[in-house]
Amino acid sequence: MTKGCFVYVLGTRTDAGARSYIGWSTDLDKRLAAHNSGRGAKSTRGRTWQLLYAERYLTRTDAMSREWHLKRDRAFRKTLLANCFE
């Protein structure tokens, strides 16, 4: 059985407000740990992130396509942050 790929949305709360980050991975726990330890994407370093949302896909191509669309859906990100942090 194939494990699949995940598209995820991370969130963090700062003095300036809530921030989000969208990415994809084959292992959500490992990827979240990498972001929180400073080994993740450069824009996530120095913050503590929590998983807000995830979707599972059978192929890397499908996951990357969905990631691309979610990164451009500012309304979705704003609603998700508002529901999780306020």
BALOBA-1460 file (C-alpha; in Angstrom, 3 decimals):
// residues 86
<rec num="1" residu="m" x="0.000" y="0.000" z="0.000"/>
<rec num="2" residu="t" x="1.284" y="3.442" z="-0.936"/>
<rec num="3" residu="k" x="1.504" y="5.930" z="1.905"/>
<rec num="4" residu="g" x="0.604" y="8.896" z="-0.290"/>
<rec num="5" residu="c" x="1.431" y="12.556" z="-0.050"/>
<rec num="6" residu="f" x="-0.071" y="15.262" z="2.102"/>
<rec num="7" residu="v" x="-0.726" y="18.941" z="1.538"/>
<rec num="8" residu="y" x="-0.688" y="20.778" z="4.830"/>
<rec num="9" residu="v" x="-1.322" y="24.194" z="6.327"/>
<rec num="10" residu="l" x="0.699" y="25.271" z="9.343"/>
<rec num="11" residu="g" x="-0.159" y="28.206" z="11.549"/>
<rec num="12" residu="t" x="1.600" y="30.281" z="14.168"/>
<rec num="13" residu="r" x="0.676" y="33.234" z="16.323"/>
<rec num="14" residu="t" x="3.074" y="36.188" z="16.617"/>
<rec num="15" residu="d" x="2.851" y="39.674" z="18.097"/>
<rec num="16" residu="a" x="2.124" y="40.900" z="14.574"/>
<rec num="17" residu="g" x="-0.757" y="38.430" z="14.131"/>
<rec num="18" residu="a" x="-1.312" y="34.948" z="12.785"/>
<rec num="19" residu="r" x="0.792" y="33.523" z="9.941"/>
<rec num="20" residu="s" x="0.332" y="30.496" z="7.760"/>
<rec num="21" residu="y" x="2.570" y="28.254" z="5.698"/>
<rec num="22" residu="i" x="1.503" y="25.734" z="3.075"/>
<rec num="23" residu="g" x="3.588" y="22.793" z="1.911"/>
<rec num="24" residu="w" x="3.504" y="19.127" z="0.962"/>
<rec num="25" residu="s" x="5.176" y="16.052" z="2.427"/>
<rec num="26" residu="t" x="5.007" y="12.282" z="2.632"/>
<rec num="27" residu="d" x="5.343" y="12.364" z="6.447"/>
<rec num="28" residu="l" x="3.442" y="15.106" z="8.297"/>
<rec num="29" residu="d" x="4.914" y="14.461" z="11.745"/>
<rec num="30" residu="k" x="8.490" y="14.494" z="10.472"/>
<rec num="31" residu="r" x="7.883" y="17.636" z="8.394"/>
<rec num="32" residu="l" x="6.274" y="19.542" z="11.282"/>
<rec num="33" residu="a" x="9.203" y="18.585" z="13.515"/>
<rec num="34" residu="a" x="11.601" y="19.870" z="10.852"/>
<rec num="35" residu="h" x="9.797" y="23.218" z="10.634"/>
<rec num="36" residu="n" x="9.770" y="23.628" z="14.420"/>
<rec num="37" residu="s" x="13.445" y="22.704" z="14.786"/>
<rec num="38" residu="g" x="14.624" y="25.240" z="12.199"/>
<rec num="39" residu="r" x="15.375" y="22.691" z="9.470"/>
<rec num="40" residu="g" x="12.223" y="23.433" z="7.471"/>
<rec num="41" residu="a" x="11.649" y="26.189" z="4.965"/>
<rec num="42" residu="k" x="13.562" y="29.402" z="5.604"/>
<rec num="43" residu="s" x="10.341" y="31.380" z="6.120"/>
<rec num="44" residu="t" x="9.264" y="29.075" z="8.976"/>
<rec num="45" residu="r" x="12.433" y="29.328" z="11.062"/>
<rec num="46" residu="g" x="12.284" y="30.885" z="14.509"/>
<rec num="47" residu="r" x="8.588" y="30.206" z="15.047"/>
<rec num="48" residu="t" x="6.559" y="27.447" z="16.649"/>
<rec num="49" residu="w" x="4.105" y="25.975" z="14.173"/>
<rec num="50" residu="q" x="1.076" y="23.770" z="14.564"/>
<rec num="51" residu="l" x="-0.739" y="21.721" z="11.974"/>
<rec num="52" residu="l" x="-4.044" y="23.397" z="11.097"/>
<rec num="53" residu="y" x="-5.196" y="21.416" z="8.073"/>
<rec num="54" residu="a" x="-4.117" y="18.504" z="5.878"/>
<rec num="55" residu="e" x="-5.336" y="16.668" z="2.788"/>
<rec num="56" residu="r" x="-4.079" y="13.295" z="1.519"/>
<rec num="57" residu="y" x="-3.325" y="12.517" z="-2.138"/>
<rec num="58" residu="l" x="-2.211" y="9.341" z="-3.842"/>
<rec num="59" residu="t" x="0.438" y="11.000" z="-6.009"/>
<rec num="60" residu="r" x="3.074" y="13.663" z="-5.568"/>
<rec num="61" residu="t" x="1.780" y="15.435" z="-8.679"/>
<rec num="62" residu="d" x="-1.724" y="15.765" z="-7.221"/>
<rec num="63" residu="a" x="-0.369" y="17.006" z="-3.890"/>
<rec num="64" residu="m" x="1.878" y="19.595" z="-5.526"/>
<rec num="65" residu="s" x="-0.974" y="20.818" z="-7.710"/>
<rec num="66" residu="r" x="-3.240" y="21.249" z="-4.685"/>
<rec num="67" residu="e" x="-0.437" y="23.017" z="-2.792"/>
<rec num="68" residu="w" x="-0.111" y="25.485" z="-5.676"/>
<rec num="69" residu="h" x="-3.847" y="26.232" z="-5.551"/>
<rec num="70" residu="l" x="-4.000" y="26.570" z="-1.766"/>
<rec num="71" residu="k" x="-1.085" y="29.000" z="-1.752"/>
<rec num="72" residu="r" x="-3.132" y="31.303" z="-3.958"/>
<rec num="73" residu="d" x="-6.391" y="30.952" z="-1.989"/>
<rec num="74" residu="r" x="-5.947" y="33.778" z="0.493"/>
<rec num="75" residu="a" x="-9.593" y="33.649" z="1.605"/>
<rec num="76" residu="f" x="-9.198" y="30.007" z="2.680"/>
<rec num="77" residu="r" x="-6.000" y="30.769" z="4.586"/>
<rec num="78" residu="k" x="-7.523" y="33.797" z="6.300"/>
<rec num="79" residu="t" x="-10.626" y="31.841" z="7.342"/>
<rec num="80" residu="l" x="-8.535" y="28.938" z="8.622"/>
<rec num="81" residu="l" x="-6.315" y="31.236" z="10.699"/>
<rec num="82" residu="a" x="-9.342" y="33.082" z="12.101"/>
<rec num="83" residu="n" x="-11.014" y="29.826" z="13.131"/>
<rec num="84" residu="c" x="-7.866" y="28.429" z="14.755"/>
<rec num="85" residu="f" x="-6.377" y="31.478" z="16.488"/>
<rec num="86" residu="e" x="-9.178" y="33.857" z="17.324"/>
